[in-house]
Amino acid sequence: MTFAIAAGTALAIPAVSGATEGLDLLDALRPSIIPEGFVAATMPASTSGWLEPALNARNGFLVLHLVGLCLGLGGTFVLDALLLQWILWGRPSPGFAPVFKTLSHTVLIGLLLLWISGLGFLAVYALGDAAKLFNPKLHVKIAVVCVLSINGAVLHRWILPLVQSQASDGRFLAGYSPLTGYLVLLTGAISAMSWITAFLLGVLRELNGRAGFAEIVPIWLSCIALASLASFALLRATFVRRPAAGGSVRSAG
């Protein structure tokens, strides 16, 4: 709802103030996603002046990008909250397994939208503003999305099936070694910090041309390290408090 209000306000301001010069400039740089003159022929003259510049490829990809970020970041936060609750409470929340599976697929859809919109942005830049292709912030965003993709493949191949299979056993990864728990939390930390980084890189335009690749990447990696250490400390505390269980300790393999 907030996004809809913001989008409506952004479209209404040019119509009210008549400030269409900036939109005309953007329209000249961005290829249209509709046939030329379609809006002018089908919409009243009072609206086509501000509506046509808004309907272009870059804005279409921007919508996909924002939806992908919302799905990925929101889904990751809820997934991490569910795991944290499981660790702290000693048992998963009711309906954990189906919710966890649905959210993991939601994050995957968000990542797919990031790839589609990101490749679309690269095409738009190559056709209309090639200088943007050399923005270091763009290079970091590509690296972050690649890491999210690799980490997502590991999550869906090994981690998610393991977590879902243990949802009915009570304590977090009961019967598994602490190393297995650390690996689960490491992938979670990589996912959370990378989604946050992708979001911030998308909204912080002040970094354009000011922060280089070698300056942004260490901050991103440091956030991953700090999140991992915090989650490792929490998990270690739960293993120390956990009573010795009968049976052998298993590994993720």
CORDAZI-V741170 format. One record per backbone hydrogen bond with DSSP energy under -1.0 kcal/mol. NH is the residue of the N-H (numbers start at 1). CO is the residue of the C=O. If there is no record, write none. Layout:
BEGIN
<<NH & CO> <NH & CO>>
END
This chain:
BEGIN
<<5 & 1> <6 & 2> <7 & 3> <8 & 4> <9 & 5> <10 & 6> <11 & 7> <12 & 8> <13 & 9> <16 & 12> <17 & 13> <18 & 14> <20 & 18> <24 & 20> <25 & 21> <26 & 22> <27 & 23> <28 & 24> <30 & 26> <38 & 35> <41 & 37> <42 & 38> <43 & 39> <47 & 44> <48 & 44> <50 & 47> <51 & 47> <52 & 48> <55 & 51> <56 & 54> <57 & 31> <60 & 56> <61 & 57> <62 & 58> <63 & 59> <64 & 60> <65 & 61> <66 & 62> <67 & 63> <68 & 64> <69 & 65> <70 & 66> <71 & 67> <72 & 68> <73 & 69> <74 & 70> <75 & 71> <76 & 72> <77 & 73> <78 & 74> <79 & 75> <80 & 76> <81 & 77> <82 & 78> <83 & 79> <84 & 80> <85 & 81> <86 & 82> <87 & 83> <88 & 84> <89 & 85> <90 & 86> <96 & 93> <99 & 95> <100 & 96> <101 & 97> <102 & 98> <103 & 99> <104 & 100> <105 & 101> <106 & 102> <107 & 103> <108 & 104> <109 & 105> <110 & 106> <111 & 107> <112 & 108> <113 & 109> <114 & 110> <115 & 111> <116 & 112> <117 & 113> <118 & 114> <119 & 115> <120 & 116> <121 & 117> <122 & 118> <123 & 119> <124 & 120> <125 & 121> <126 & 122> <127 & 123> <128 & 124> <129 & 125> <132 & 129> <133 & 130> <134 & 131> <135 & 132> <139 & 135> <140 & 136> <141 & 137> <142 & 138> <143 & 139> <144 & 140> <145 & 141> <146 & 142> <147 & 143> <148 & 144> <149 & 145> <150 & 146> <151 & 147> <152 & 148> <153 & 149> <154 & 150> <155 & 151> <156 & 152> <157 & 153> <158 & 154> <159 & 154> <160 & 155> <162 & 158> <163 & 159> <164 & 160> <165 & 161> <166 & 162> <169 & 166> <174 & 171> <176 & 173> <177 & 250> <181 & 177> <182 & 178> <183 & 179> <184 & 180> <185 & 181> <186 & 182> <187 & 183> <188 & 184> <189 & 185> <190 & 186> <191 & 187> <192 & 188> <193 & 189> <194 & 190> <195 & 191> <196 & 192> <197 & 193> <198 & 194> <199 & 195> <200 & 196> <201 & 197> <202 & 198> <203 & 199> <204 & 200> <205 & 203> <207 & 204> <208 & 205> <210 & 207> <211 & 207> <215 & 212> <216 & 212> <217 & 213> <220 & 216> <221 & 217> <222 & 218> <223 & 219> <224 & 220> <225 & 221> <226 & 222> <227 & 223> <228 & 224> <229 & 225> <230 & 226> <231 & 227> <232 & 228> <233 & 229> <234 & 230> <235 & 231> <236 & 232> <237 & 233> <238 & 234> <239 & 235> <240 & 236> <241 & 237> <242 & 238> <250 & 175>>
END
